[in-house]
Amino acid sequence: MNGSFSTRMLRTIAAWVVVAVFFFPIYYWTSVAFKHGNDIFNRPPKLIAFTPTFDNFQKVFGISLGSGGITVTPGGGNFYMAPRVWDSIVIATLSTVLAVAIATLAAYALSRMNFRGRHSFVGWVLSTRMMPPVAVAVPMFFIYKNFGLIDTYTGMVLIHALMNLPLAVLLMKSFFDDIPSEIDESAIVDGASRFMIFRRIVLPMAKGGIAATAVLCFIFSWTEFLFALTLTTTSVKTVPVVSSTFVTSIGTAWGNMAALGAASIIPAFIFILLVQKHLVRGLTMGSLKQ
Amino acid sequence: MRVAKARRFVVSDHPLPWLLPLVAILLVFTVYPLIYNIWLSFHEFVPRRRALEFVGTENWVQLWNDTRFWQSLVITFTYFAIALVFELVLGMAIALLLDSDGFGLGFLRGVLTMTLVIPPAIVGMMYLLMEDPQFGVISYLLQSIGLLNPNNPILATASTALAGVLVAEIWQWTPFMVLIFLAGLRALPPEPYEAAMIDGASSFQIFRRITLPMMSKVIAIAVLVRGIDLFRVFDYVFVMTSGGPGASTYSLSLYAWQQTFSFVKWGYGATLSLVTLVIILVIANLFIRIAKVRW
């Protein structure tokens, strides 16, 4: 809306201040990652004037920035977390691939084919999104135990794919709905099979939508906590779960935890910026188009 | 011959081959656990005999008489309501503020996106440090302006612990509302606003009579999506307070999880998680009906 120059100026300043308030915790957390122990435990809290250090990153990732450039020293140390980051990446990537593959197939049928009970089917998919993780994790724990899936990639990939399926199906359906079905129909007249249309025409046209869906699935798997906490023990662990284990009997390793946290945000943030165009649609499971 | 027939079916217009993988995984991972949960809620693990035994409706009777359960139900609803109101109001206010062509709007929106990609468990740890009574920056700020007694740590005092958790929750998810509302505001048609300007309506009137009604669908969807997650809250309370002090931050999900995994009350934990599920399904589906949300 219009207004005088000064009111517009005031609005802009207010907007910057509000966003700065929201950004502050992220800044503070990142600063902790670069602090020595005594700077973290200083009172009043040190916000700007502290001596930066890479010790925390060095301990957590086994990477040091010495005079001879970057040296990597894997292994050792209680807080060496690179394998846990790897676990997170493997689980998030594989579960995303699985969820997106299953979801695009189903979403195409839900978008293009008219069959009885289609609406109730969509409703059922949506209602599985409402299941509290704890109601799935409790029985899954016993089932996984019987099948030896506790603490395995397979188990985590399956459960995260399941968790993301409702979102992925509804979201992909909304992207397919955007592609005019006349394209399919004219191809059918030309003698193409459904699967050929799907693979050769519809999938390439929905590339952006698939990317957005994949990014959201990746992020939700990356940030998931309850399943990872319940269904893993020692050999597979994701970043959110190990973060909560930095609290030890001799105190909390805040600096190391912050280093892990700060580093783990960066890839997810880059991904989400890449699909910002479809972000709101994704966050609302396909029901709001930008 | 049979292969050819199967092949024709797979490439036919029938939706079944397309939906089969989805249906299979949803049956195995949601319907089966549901049935297992119901079965488990009529059994209990007996440590003495290291086995599950049939206990009839004992778990359900216990649930009815369990003050901890009712308390956690109240806490979950309180958390749900307070967080939702704050996130909606703050989200709308910030979205209105950002809905201009001011300098750097795209940048600000990008910054707000950042909170959404941080694992909630890590956000919980962040606020655990910031609310630490000795060296936490939030505690320090509140203490220095006299709003907080240094002897009452935020997260270890029954009256303030839930607020301490809610701060993390609201910080992380208000931007979610802002992004959705901002997209909604940008999609509104300009004509009603022009007409209102000519009629000399105040900006509050414009918001109340034009913006809010036109945004009702967007708001309904935001409430539904966020509301479902709010009711299942687990991560923040687990890492920040573990339900304490006393039982002042026990959410239903946390209570169910602890009964199962910390106290080996498998049957009772299943009963609690079933109740959580039923409440969410009923409320969410009622809301979908009333608000006429469609997918």
Boltz contact constraints between the chains, C-beta under 6 A:
constraints:
  - contact:
      token1: [A, 11]
      token2: [B, 100]
      max_distance: 6.0
  - contact:
      token1: [A, 11]
      token2: [B, 102]
      max_distance: 6.0
  - contact:
      token1: [A, 12]
      token2: [B, 102]
      max_distance: 6.0
  - contact:
      token1: [A, 12]
      token2: [B, 103]
      max_distance: 6.0
  - contact:
      token1: [A, 14]
      token2: [B, 97]
      max_distance: 6.0
  - contact:
      token1: [A, 15]
      token2: [B, 97]
      max_distance: 6.0
  - contact:
      token1: [A, 15]
      token2: [B, 98]
      max_distance: 6.0
  - contact:
      token1: [A, 15]
      token2: [B, 102]
      max_distance: 6.0
  - contact:
      token1: [A, 15]
      token2: [B, 108]
      max_distance: 6.0
  - contact:
      token1: [A, 18]
      token2: [B, 94]
      max_distance: 6.0
  - contact:
      token1: [A, 19]
      token2: [B, 108]
      max_distance: 6.0
  - contact:
      token1: [A, 19]
      token2: [B, 111]
      max_distance: 6.0
  - contact:
      token1: [A, 23]
      token2: [B, 111]
      max_distance: 6.0
  - contact:
      token1: [A, 25]
      token2: [B, 126]
      max_distance: 6.0
  - contact:
      token1: [A, 29]
      token2: [B, 126]
      max_distance: 6.0
  - contact:
      token1: [A, 41]
      token2: [B, 135]
      max_distance: 6.0
  - contact:
      token1: [A, 43]
      token2: [B, 135]
      max_distance: 6.0
  - contact:
      token1: [A, 44]
      token2: [B, 140]
      max_distance: 6.0
  - contact:
      token1: [A, 45]
      token2: [B, 137]
      max_distance: 6.0
  - contact:
      token1: [A, 45]
      token2: [B, 140]
      max_distance: 6.0
  - contact:
      token1: [A, 102]
      token2: [B, 21]
      max_distance: 6.0
  - contact:
      token1: [A, 102]
      token2: [B, 22]
      max_distance: 6.0
  - contact:
      token1: [A, 105]
      token2: [B, 18]
      max_distance: 6.0
  - contact:
      token1: [A, 106]
      token2: [B, 19]
      max_distance: 6.0
  - contact:
      token1: [A, 106]
      token2: [B, 22]
      max_distance: 6.0
  - contact:
      token1: [A, 109]
      token2: [B, 15]
      max_distance: 6.0
  - contact:
      token1: [A, 109]
      token2: [B, 18]
      max_distance: 6.0
  - contact:
      token1: [A, 109]
      token2: [B, 19]
      max_distance: 6.0
  - contact:
      token1: [A, 113]
      token2: [B, 15]
      max_distance: 6.0
  - contact:
      token1: [A, 115]
      token2: [B, 15]
      max_distance: 6.0
  - contact:
      token1: [A, 122]
      token2: [B, 295]
      max_distance: 6.0
  - contact:
      token1: [A, 128]
      token2: [B, 26]
      max_distance: 6.0
  - contact:
      token1: [A, 128]
      token2: [B, 30]
      max_distance: 6.0
  - contact:
      token1: [A, 130]
      token2: [B, 228]
      max_distance: 6.0
  - contact:
      token1: [A, 130]
      token2: [B, 280]
      max_distance: 6.0
  - contact:
      token1: [A, 130]
      token2: [B, 281]
      max_distance: 6.0
  - contact:
      token1: [A, 130]
      token2: [B, 284]
      max_distance: 6.0
  - contact:
      token1: [A, 131]
      token2: [B, 277]
      max_distance: 6.0
  - contact:
      token1: [A, 132]
      token2: [B, 232]
      max_distance: 6.0
  - contact:
      token1: [A, 132]
      token2: [B, 253]
      max_distance: 6.0
  - contact:
      token1: [A, 132]
      token2: [B, 276]
      max_distance: 6.0
  - contact:
      token1: [A, 132]
      token2: [B, 277]
      max_distance: 6.0
  - contact:
      token1: [A, 134]
      token2: [B, 253]
      max_distance: 6.0
  - contact:
      token1: [A, 134]
      token2: [B, 256]
      max_distance: 6.0
  - contact:
      token1: [A, 134]
      token2: [B, 257]
      max_distance: 6.0
  - contact:
      token1: [A, 134]
      token2: [B, 273]
      max_distance: 6.0
  - contact:
      token1: [A, 135]
      token2: [B, 273]
      max_distance: 6.0
  - contact:
      token1: [A, 135]
      token2: [B, 277]
      max_distance: 6.0
  - contact:
      token1: [A, 136]
      token2: [B, 33]
      max_distance: 6.0
  - contact:
      token1: [A, 138]
      token2: [B, 260]
      max_distance: 6.0
  - contact:
      token1: [A, 138]
      token2: [B, 269]
      max_distance: 6.0
  - contact:
      token1: [A, 138]
      token2: [B, 270]
      max_distance: 6.0
  - contact:
      token1: [A, 138]
      token2: [B, 273]
      max_distance: 6.0
  - contact:
      token1: [A, 139]
      token2: [B, 33]
      max_distance: 6.0
  - contact:
      token1: [A, 139]
      token2: [B, 36]
      max_distance: 6.0
  - contact:
      token1: [A, 139]
      token2: [B, 37]
      max_distance: 6.0
  - contact:
      token1: [A, 140]
      token2: [B, 33]
      max_distance: 6.0
  - contact:
      token1: [A, 162]
      token2: [B, 25]
      max_distance: 6.0
  - contact:
      token1: [A, 162]
      token2: [B, 29]
      max_distance: 6.0
  - contact:
      token1: [A, 170]
      token2: [B, 295]
      max_distance: 6.0
  - contact:
      token1: [A, 193]
      token2: [B, 11]
      max_distance: 6.0
  - contact:
      token1: [A, 195]
      token2: [B, 11]
      max_distance: 6.0
  - contact:
      token1: [A, 219]
      token2: [B, 117]
      max_distance: 6.0
  - contact:
      token1: [A, 223]
      token2: [B, 119]
      max_distance: 6.0
  - contact:
      token1: [A, 225]
      token2: [B, 121]
      max_distance: 6.0
  - contact:
      token1: [A, 225]
      token2: [B, 235]
      max_distance: 6.0
  - contact:
      token1: [A, 226]
      token2: [B, 234]
      max_distance: 6.0
  - contact:
      token1: [A, 240]
      token2: [B, 119]
      max_distance: 6.0
  - contact:
      token1: [A, 240]
      token2: [B, 121]
      max_distance: 6.0
  - contact:
      token1: [A, 243]
      token2: [B, 121]
      max_distance: 6.0
  - contact:
      token1: [A, 243]
      token2: [B, 122]
      max_distance: 6.0
  - contact:
      token1: [A, 243]
      token2: [B, 125]
      max_distance: 6.0
  - contact:
      token1: [A, 244]
      token2: [B, 121]
      max_distance: 6.0
  - contact:
      token1: [A, 244]
      token2: [B, 239]
      max_distance: 6.0
  - contact:
      token1: [A, 254]
      token2: [B, 129]
      max_distance: 6.0
  - contact:
      token1: [A, 261]
      token2: [B, 122]
      max_distance: 6.0
  - contact:
      token1: [A, 265]
      token2: [B, 117]
      max_distance: 6.0
  - contact:
      token1: [A, 265]
      token2: [B, 118]
      max_distance: 6.0
  - contact:
      token1: [A, 268]
      token2: [B, 117]
      max_distance: 6.0
  - contact:
      token1: [A, 269]
      token2: [B, 114]
      max_distance: 6.0
  - contact:
      token1: [A, 269]
      token2: [B, 117]
      max_distance: 6.0
  - contact:
      token1: [A, 272]
      token2: [B, 113]
      max_distance: 6.0
  - contact:
      token1: [A, 272]
      token2: [B, 117]
      max_distance: 6.0
  - contact:
      token1: [A, 280]
      token2: [B, 179]
      max_distance: 6.0
  - contact:
      token1: [A, 280]
      token2: [B, 180]
      max_distance: 6.0
  - contact:
      token1: [A, 280]
      token2: [B, 183]
      max_distance: 6.0
  - contact:
      token1: [A, 284]
      token2: [B, 221]
      max_distance: 6.0
  - contact:
      token1: [A, 284]
      token2: [B, 225]
      max_distance: 6.0
  - contact:
      token1: [A, 287]
      token2: [B, 221]
      max_distance: 6.0
  - contact:
      token1: [A, 287]
      token2: [B, 295]
      max_distance: 6.0
  - contact:
      token1: [A, 288]
      token2: [B, 221]
      max_distance: 6.0
  - contact:
      token1: [A, 290]
      token2: [B, 183]
      max_distance: 6.0
